[in-house]
Amino acid sequence: MEEAVAALARGERALGEKNAKAAIEALSKIETLVPREYKLNQRAGLLLSEAYKLAGDNARYLEYKNRVWWWGRGLRWPGWYIIAYLSARSAYFDAKEDDEAAFSMSEAGVVAPLWVGLLFLLVEYGLPDY
């Protein structure tokens, strides 16, 4: 943890001095040193996005900016499952109350495995960054 905090300090200092290369080198170490430290990784990710922006690497800038945004908004476990449950529940009850769009249990038997499969793919591979 001490090494990760020191790397964060080095990265912040380098970013303050407008040295993008040194900032990227220092901040990139944090995720491998302490992968489960949420706040430290969030801060490092935000600083990495700024460092890549300073370096002129727009693709990496957007990658880190989006990674921090999704990870920081509750869309990591169990967030995926909570959102999926609430969405499926809402769709079920909306369709159940609509007489013209009757929702049968046989249709639910087809939709549910597809939805779980989609969730698995999202959790495993994440969302594409367009």
Order of alpha helices (4+ residues) and beta strands (2+ residues): alpha-alpha-alpha-alpha-alpha-alpha
